[in-house]
Amino acid sequence: MILRVEAHARLHLGFLDPAAGENSRRFGGLGFALEAPRFVLSVGKAEGLRVEGPHAERVEVIAERVHRLLELKPRAHIVVEEAIPEHVGLGSGTQQALALATAIARQRHLDASVARLSALTGRARRSGVGFHLFRLGGFVVEGGHAAIGRGGGDVPPLLTRHEMPEAWRIVVALPETDTRISGEAEEEAFRRLKPADDRTVDRIARAVLTGLLPALVERDLAAFGKALATTQELVGACFAPVQEGAFHPAASALVRALKKGGACGVGQSSWGPAVYAFAGDEKEEERLVDLVRAADPRAAILRTRARNRGAVIDGEPVESGPKSG
């Protein structure tokens, strides 16, 4: 029997409380799933472990670790059919790890929840956005981890989930750069990050709670974009000391060009350099693409839309959950 798993990229729109102090919940985040790019793999039986396809070496390392943590002898032939670009802000690490762990557990008839597999593979230690989007898709806000000494689970709690409008188009630009923040470099950046002041945290919360979420529920793209741009500016200012500015150095000029051109909801996903903007129709989508090409001719451009389903295995949801919004 061959199992096929499909997981999707995401845009991480920021933290509710960047580098929170000891008396606050840590981080909290928001984001939504994308229809493309995707991480798609198939798993069949084999003697030992065989991996083929894009990013095969990295996938093999993760697969070996998953087998070891689940106390299984490897017996899998894994074929990666599609992959999400790595270390550009699209959440490839979490989707790879959870898709692989889910496939291996299901192949070996183990009853393992996504939460358990997430803990085993070391995901959601800081942000739970990718975890919740793997399960449910849509737009999510998660509440971060409890402050040190207050207990709390391994996965940040899901605060709300809403469907994203199918008509909204998203243009994602990936500037060329050799500067990628991941792994130990990311850990070091977070260690250097200073807690945001209370006024900034309050402004982020207000932008999300009274701007972004109401606009999403009311399907008001202009208001959504305005609130998102405000959120991005506030969060970016908090990260400026550790990423050489409010946005990734390779993304800053592109962000400025899109904003100058009147693009809606301009922002950077996670550490970048992925930059995004929204369009309500095909004409505006084409205009955004032209703005990107004029500002950075070498940037890769992805035209995509939001996804309101989580990961699937053999066409069925990996895990069901609330479908609010």
C-alpha positions as CSV (number, residue, x, y, z in Angstrom):
1,M,0.0,0.0,0.0
2,I,1.2,3.5,-0.9
3,L,0.2,6.5,1.1
4,R,0.2,10.0,-0.3
5,V,0.4,13.1,1.9
6,E,-0.1,16.7,0.8
7,A,0.8,19.7,3.0
8,H,0.9,23.4,2.1
9,A,3.0,26.5,2.5
10,R,1.9,29.2,4.8
11,L,2.4,32.9,5.4
12,H,3.4,33.9,8.9
13,L,2.1,37.4,9.5
14,G,3.7,38.2,12.8
15,F,3.8,37.7,16.6
16,L,1.3,39.2,19.1
17,D,4.1,39.8,21.7
18,P,7.6,39.6,20.2
19,A,10.1,38.4,22.7
20,A,7.7,38.6,25.6
21,G,8.9,39.1,29.1
22,E,8.6,36.6,32.0
23,N,5.1,37.8,33.0
24,S,3.5,37.4,29.6
25,R,2.7,34.6,27.3
26,R,5.5,34.2,24.8
27,F,4.9,35.2,21.2
28,G,1.5,34.2,19.9
29,G,1.1,34.4,16.2
30,L,-1.1,34.7,13.1
31,G,-1.0,33.4,9.6
32,F,-2.8,31.5,6.9
33,A,-2.3,28.5,4.6
34,L,-1.6,28.8,0.8
35,E,-2.8,26.6,-2.0
36,A,0.7,26.7,-3.5
37,P,3.5,25.8,-3.1
38,R,3.0,22.4,-1.6
39,F,4.9,19.6,0.0
40,V,3.7,16.3,-1.5
41,L,5.1,12.9,-0.8
42,S,4.2,9.2,-1.2
43,V,5.3,6.5,1.2
44,G,5.5,2.8,0.3
45,K,7.0,-0.3,1.9
46,A,10.7,-1.1,1.5
47,E,13.6,-2.8,3.2
48,G,15.3,0.0,5.1
49,L,14.9,3.6,4.0
50,R,14.9,5.0,0.5
51,V,14.2,8.6,-0.4
52,E,13.9,10.2,-3.8
53,G,12.9,13.6,-5.2
54,P,13.5,17.3,-4.2
55,H,15.4,17.9,-0.9
56,A,15.9,14.2,-0.6
57,E,18.9,14.5,1.7
58,R,17.0,16.7,4.2
59,V,13.9,14.5,4.0
60,E,16.0,11.4,4.7
61,V,17.5,13.0,7.8
62,I,14.0,13.9,9.1
63,A,12.6,10.4,8.2
64,E,15.5,8.7,10.1
65,R,14.7,10.8,13.1
66,V,11.0,10.1,13.0
67,H,11.6,6.4,12.8
68,R,14.0,6.6,15.7
69,L,11.7,8.7,17.9
70,L,8.8,6.4,17.1
71,E,11.0,3.4,17.9
72,L,10.5,1.9,14.5
73,K,12.9,0.1,12.2
74,P,12.9,2.0,8.9
75,R,10.8,0.2,6.2
76,A,9.9,3.0,3.8
77,H,10.3,4.1,0.2
78,I,9.6,7.9,0.2
79,V,9.2,9.8,-3.0
80,V,9.0,13.6,-2.7
81,E,6.8,14.8,-5.6
82,E,6.7,18.5,-4.8
83,A,8.6,20.7,-2.3
84,I,8.2,24.1,-0.6
85,P,11.2,26.4,-1.1
86,E,13.3,26.2,2.1
87,H,14.3,29.0,4.4
88,V,12.4,31.7,2.6
89,G,9.6,32.2,5.1
90,L,7.0,29.8,3.7
91,G,7.1,27.3,6.6
92,S,8.7,24.4,4.8
93,G,10.3,22.9,7.9
94,T,7.1,22.3,9.9
95,Q,5.2,21.1,6.9
96,Q,8.0,18.6,5.9
97,A,8.3,17.3,9.4
98,L,4.6,16.8,10.2
99,A,3.8,15.4,6.7
100,L,6.7,12.9,7.0
101,A,5.8,11.9,10.6
102,T,2.1,11.6,9.8
103,A,2.9,9.4,6.8
104,I,5.3,7.1,8.6
105,A,3.0,6.7,11.6
106,R,0.0,5.9,9.4
107,Q,2.1,3.4,7.3
108,R,3.0,1.6,10.5
109,H,-0.6,1.7,11.9
110,L,0.3,3.9,14.9
111,D,-2.4,6.0,16.5
112,A,-0.4,9.2,16.9
113,S,-2.0,12.6,17.0
114,V,-0.6,15.6,15.1
115,A,0.2,17.2,18.5
116,R,2.3,14.2,19.6
117,L,4.1,14.1,16.2
118,S,4.8,17.8,16.5
119,A,6.3,17.4,19.9
120,L,8.4,14.4,18.7
121,T,9.8,16.3,15.8
122,G,10.4,19.5,17.8
123,R,7.9,21.7,16.0
124,A,5.8,24.5,17.5
125,R,8.4,25.2,20.1
126,R,8.0,28.9,19.4
127,S,5.2,29.5,16.9
128,G,2.2,27.3,16.6
129,V,0.9,28.8,13.4
130,G,2.4,26.1,11.1
131,F,1.1,23.4,13.4
132,H,-2.5,24.6,13.4
133,L,-2.4,25.3,9.6
134,F,-1.2,21.8,8.9
135,R,-4.2,20.5,10.8
136,L,-6.9,22.9,9.6
137,G,-5.8,25.4,7.0
138,G,-7.5,28.8,6.8
139,F,-6.5,31.8,8.9
140,V,-5.4,31.2,12.5
141,V,-4.4,33.1,15.6
142,E,-2.6,31.2,18.3
143,G,-2.0,32.3,21.9
144,G,1.7,31.5,22.4
145,H,3.3,29.6,25.2
146,A,2.6,30.2,28.8
147,A,5.2,32.2,30.7
148,I,8.0,30.3,32.4
149,G,6.8,28.7,35.6
150,R,3.1,28.8,34.6
151,G,2.9,25.4,32.9
152,G,1.1,25.0,29.6
153,G,1.2,22.5,26.8
154,D,3.7,21.8,24.1
155,V,1.6,23.4,21.4
156,P,0.3,27.0,21.7
157,P,-3.5,27.1,21.9
158,L,-5.6,27.9,18.9
159,L,-7.6,31.1,19.7
160,T,-9.5,31.5,16.5
161,R,-9.8,30.2,13.0
162,H,-11.6,31.7,10.0
163,E,-12.0,30.8,6.4
164,M,-10.0,33.0,4.0
165,P,-12.0,34.5,1.0
166,E,-11.5,32.3,-2.1
167,A,-11.6,35.4,-4.3
168,W,-8.6,37.1,-2.7
169,R,-5.4,36.6,-4.7
170,I,-1.9,36.6,-3.1
171,V,1.3,37.5,-5.0
172,V,4.4,36.2,-3.2
173,A,7.8,37.4,-4.3
174,L,11.1,35.6,-3.3
175,P,14.1,37.9,-3.7
176,E,17.5,36.3,-4.4
177,T,19.7,36.3,-1.3
178,D,22.4,34.3,0.4
179,T,21.2,35.5,3.8
180,R,18.8,33.1,5.3
181,I,17.8,33.0,9.0
182,S,17.2,29.5,10.2
183,G,18.5,26.8,12.5
184,E,21.1,28.1,15.0
185,A,21.1,31.6,13.3
186,E,17.4,31.9,14.1
187,E,17.9,30.7,17.7
188,E,20.7,33.3,18.2
189,A,18.5,36.0,16.7
190,F,15.7,35.2,19.2
191,R,18.2,35.2,22.1
192,R,19.3,38.8,21.0
193,L,15.7,40.0,20.6
194,K,14.6,42.4,23.4
195,P,11.1,42.3,24.8
196,A,8.7,44.8,23.1
197,D,7.4,47.6,25.2
198,D,3.8,47.4,26.5
199,R,2.6,50.2,24.1
200,T,3.8,48.3,21.1
201,V,2.3,45.1,22.2
202,D,-1.0,46.9,22.9
203,R,-0.9,48.4,19.4
204,I,-0.3,45.0,17.8
205,A,-3.2,43.5,19.7
206,R,-5.5,46.3,18.7
207,A,-4.5,46.1,15.0
208,V,-5.3,42.3,15.0
209,L,-8.3,42.3,17.2
210,T,-10.2,45.4,16.1
211,G,-8.7,45.7,12.6
212,L,-7.5,42.5,10.9
213,L,-10.0,40.0,12.3
214,P,-13.2,42.1,11.8
215,A,-12.1,42.9,8.2
216,L,-11.5,39.2,7.5
217,V,-14.9,38.3,8.9
218,E,-16.6,41.1,6.8
219,R,-14.5,40.2,3.7
220,D,-13.2,43.7,3.5
221,L,-9.9,43.4,1.6
222,A,-9.0,47.1,1.8
223,A,-9.5,47.2,5.6
224,F,-7.7,43.8,6.0
225,G,-4.7,45.0,4.1
226,K,-4.5,48.3,6.0
227,A,-4.6,46.4,9.4
228,L,-2.1,43.9,8.2
229,A,0.4,46.5,6.9
230,T,0.1,48.2,10.3
231,T,0.7,44.9,12.1
232,Q,3.7,44.2,9.9
233,E,5.3,47.6,10.6
234,L,4.9,47.2,14.3
235,V,6.3,43.7,14.4
236,G,9.0,44.6,12.0
237,A,10.2,47.4,14.2
238,C,10.6,44.9,17.0
239,F,12.8,42.7,14.9
240,A,14.8,45.5,13.3
241,P,17.8,45.2,15.6
242,V,18.3,41.5,14.7
243,Q,17.5,41.5,11.0
244,E,19.1,44.8,9.9
245,G,15.9,46.7,9.5
246,A,12.1,46.2,9.8
247,F,12.3,43.8,6.8
248,H,14.9,41.4,5.5
249,P,17.7,43.3,3.7
250,A,16.9,41.6,0.4
251,A,13.2,42.4,0.8
252,S,13.2,46.0,2.0
253,A,13.4,47.7,-1.5
254,L,10.6,45.4,-2.8
255,V,8.4,46.2,0.2
256,R,9.0,50.0,-0.4
257,A,8.2,49.7,-4.1
258,L,5.0,47.7,-3.4
259,K,3.8,50.2,-0.8
260,K,4.7,53.2,-3.0
261,G,2.6,51.5,-5.8
262,G,-0.4,51.3,-3.5
263,A,-0.4,47.5,-3.0
264,C,-2.7,46.1,-0.4
265,G,-1.5,44.3,2.7
266,V,2.2,44.4,2.0
267,G,4.3,42.4,4.3
268,Q,7.1,39.9,4.9
269,S,6.5,36.3,6.0
270,S,8.4,35.2,9.0
271,W,12.1,36.0,8.6
272,G,11.6,36.4,4.9
273,P,12.8,37.1,2.4
274,A,9.3,36.2,1.1
275,V,7.2,39.3,0.5
276,Y,3.5,39.3,-0.2
277,A,0.6,41.5,-1.3
278,F,-3.1,41.0,-1.9
279,A,-5.3,41.5,-5.0
280,G,-9.0,41.4,-5.3
281,D,-9.1,40.6,-9.0
282,E,-6.9,39.5,-11.9
283,K,-6.2,43.0,-13.1
284,E,-4.8,44.0,-9.7
285,E,-2.8,40.7,-9.5
286,E,-1.2,41.5,-12.9
287,R,-0.4,45.0,-11.7
288,L,1.3,43.7,-8.5
289,V,3.4,41.3,-10.6
290,D,4.5,44.2,-12.8
291,L,5.5,46.2,-9.7
292,V,7.6,43.2,-8.4
293,R,9.3,42.8,-11.8
294,A,10.1,46.4,-12.0
295,A,11.5,46.6,-8.5
296,D,13.4,43.3,-8.5
297,P,13.6,41.6,-11.9
298,R,15.4,38.6,-10.4
299,A,12.8,37.8,-7.8
300,A,10.8,34.6,-8.2
301,I,7.1,35.3,-8.3
302,L,4.3,33.0,-7.0
303,R,0.6,33.6,-7.8
304,T,-1.5,31.8,-5.3
305,R,-4.6,31.9,-3.0
306,A,-5.4,30.9,0.5
307,R,-6.2,27.3,1.4
308,N,-9.1,26.6,3.8
309,R,-8.2,22.9,4.3
310,G,-5.4,21.3,6.3
311,A,-3.1,18.6,5.1
312,V,-4.6,15.5,3.6
313,I,-3.5,11.9,3.4
314,D,-4.9,9.9,0.5
315,G,-7.3,12.8,0.0
316,E,-8.8,12.7,3.5
317,P,-8.1,15.4,6.2
318,V,-5.1,14.5,8.4
319,E,-7.1,15.8,11.4
320,S,-10.4,17.5,11.8
321,G,-11.2,20.5,13.9
322,P,-13.2,23.7,14.3
323,K,-14.4,25.3,11.1
324,S,-15.4,28.8,12.3
325,G,-15.7,31.7,10.0
